């Protein structure tokens, strides 16, 4: 198990029990890596780093006050409060110790390739729960390169915890906006020709007999964001044959 005292946890150190420290995405990556799957290497900036950052900048009281002013029936009110909280986080100072931890880990990850391209992926501590799913509500940043840019994206990743949609959803689900933490996955980029998402159960009908795959050329983040219409495949689990194919994705020329 990754140490709860640390700001950084490498994938190889993480187990599924570490969700409060590394979030759902981070815990799953740790399990996959330790199972021997070929996953691009990376580390997690733990929720402890986020909590320390908030505490050191005395942001809890300010965030609580701003959240107390929200009219949850007014989308403009939500957006305004969200923008104010994000601004507080982005403009706050990161401690020298945390900067050192992140930069040294990035240098280690880069190895011989100075300043490797990485993805900074949010991993909330209340993500993909049995009774609620917060997936997709925080930001991901791709092709991040260099110490300064990485540190900037870390702050933006933390700030995305307070997106208007995320604030509203947590309110609906009766989750305390202050107690929810966020970890950030920093992972080497893959120069993918094709990307896809595979569901082992049909996400629309809950049909357990099929595998659903959605795929595009290039990076898969466009699928996650809903920015494109991906090609759609349905596979029979027993026969492992494709029985439905819808080719929708087109490259603009």
N, C-alpha and C positions, 0 to 999 in steps of 0.2 A: 504494500500500500504506500502511496505517495505520502510524504510527511506533511501534516497540516500546517507546519511552521514555515514551509517554504513558499516562495512566490512562483517557482518554476517546477514543473513536473514533466519529465520526458515520457513519451508514449510507453516505453518499456517498463516504466515504474508504476503504471496506472492499472488499477483493477476496477471491476464494475461497482465495488463498494465505495469508490471515490467520487460518486456523483456530486455530493455537497461541495467538494473541493474543485472538481474539474468539469462539472456539468455533464449532461447526457451525452453530447457529442464526444467530449474528451474521454469519458469512461468507455464508450463503445470503441473508439480508436485504440485505446489501451488493450482492450480485450482482443481486438482483431490482430494487433501487432504481436501480442503474446501467444496467439494461436498459430503464428507462423505465416500469416498472409503477407504478400509483398505490398506493403503500404509505404508511400513516401514518408520519410522520417519527419519528426517534428516534436514540439513541446507545447505544454499548456501553461499560459499565464493564469495562475489559479484564482479562485474567487477570493482567497485571502489577500491577494494583491489589490483587488478591487475594493474590498472592505477597508483595507489599510489606507488606500488612496482617499476614499470618502471620509474616513475618520480624521486623517491628517489635515485635510482641507476644511474640516468642520462643515461638510455639505449636508449631513443628515437633517439638521434643523431647517436649513433653507429648502431642501427638497420636500420635507414634510409640510412646510408652510405653503409652498406652491401647490402641492397636491390637494391641500385642504380648500383651495380656491376653485377647484375644477367643477364645472357644471357638466356632469357626465351625459346630459341630454343635448349638449351643444358641441358639435364637432369643432367649431372655431375655438371654443374655450379649451378643449383638449389639445388642439394643435398649438395654441399660444403657450400653455403651461409646458408642453413637451419641448418647445423651442427654448424656453427659459432654462429648463433643467439641463438640456443638452449643452447650452452655452456655458453654464456653471461648470460642468464636467470638463469640457474641452479647454476652458481657459484656466483651470486649476493646475497647480504645480505637482509634478510627479517627483517623488523623493529620489535623491541621488542613489540610494541603495537599490531601489527598484529599477531605475534606469540602467545601473550597472548589471543587475541580474538579467534583464531583457537583452541588452546589447551583447553581453558575453555569451549568452545562450544562442543568439542569432549568429554570432561569429563561429561558434562551435558547429552549428547546423550547416552553415555555409561551407565550412571546411576549406578545401583548396580553391573553391570557386568563391572569390571574394564577393560579398553582398549578393547572396542567392535570391532569386525570385521566390517569394513565399505568398501563401494565402493566409489572411487573418480571419478566422471563422469564429463567430460567437457560439458560446456553449453555456446556456443558462442553467442554473442549478435546479430550476423547476421546468424541465423540458421533457416532453413525451411521457407524462405521467399517466396512470391508469384512468384518471377522471378528468384530465385536461392536457392539452397539447399546446405548447408555446413555440413549437418549431416554426421557423420562417419569420418570426417577429423581430429578430435582431439582425444586424447587418453582417455581410461577408465582404471582404476586400481582397481582390485578386491582383497578381503581378506586383506585389509590394516589394520595393527594393531600397536598401539603404537604412542606416540606423535612424536618421531623423524621420523618414517617412514611416517606418515601422512604429516608432513611438507615437507619432501623430495618429496613425490608424488604431492603435491600442486605445487611445482616448475616445476616438469616434466609436469604436466597438463598445466600450463601456457606456457611452452616451446613448447608444441605440437601445439599451435596456429601457429607456424612457421614451420610446416612440409612442405617438398618440394611440395607435392600435393596441400596443402592448399594455399601456396604462389602463385602457378601457377594458381589455380582456381580463387582466388581473382583478380589476374592480368587480367585474361580473362573476368571476370565479371565487371571489372573497379571499384573494391572496394579498398579503401585506406587501405593498410596493417597496417598502424600505427593506424588508427582510429578504426579498428575493435577490440573489447575487448573480454574478456572471463571470465565467471564465472565458479565456480566448485561446483558441487553437492557432498556433503558428506552424504551418506545414509547408514543405517544399512543393512548389508548383510542378504539375505535369504538363508537358506540351502535347496536349491531346488532339489527335486528328478527329476523333469521334468521342462523344460522351453520352452517358445515359443514366437513367434511374430505373432500378428494378424493384418491383413490389412482389413479395412472395404470396400475397393475398390481394385480390382485386380491391383497390381502395374505394371503389364506388359501390360495388355490390356485396363485398365481403366474401366473394366466392373463393373458397380455399383450394379448388381444383386447378386453378390457373396461376400462371406467373404473368405479370404485366410489365412490359418494358417500354419506356419512352426514351427516344434517342435523337441526337442532332449531331451535326459536324461542329467541331470546336469545343469550347468549354461548356460544361453542364449547368453552370450557374444560370444561364439564360432560361433553362427549363424551370429551375427552382423559383426564379423571379416571375415566371409566367409571361416572359417577354416574347416568346415564340411559340408556335404550334409545332410540337415535336412529332416525329414519326412514332406510330403506336403499334406495338406487337403484343399479341396474347399467345401464350405458350401453354400447352397441356402438360401438367406436372408429371403424369405417368408416362406418357409417350415422348415427352420432350420435343414435340413437334409444334411448329407455328401454324395455328389454325385461323388467325386473323392478323392481317397486315394492312395498316393505313399509312400511306406515305404522304405526309403533309408538309414537312420542313423543306423550305427552299432558301437557297443562298442568294441574297441580293447581288445583282451585277450592274 
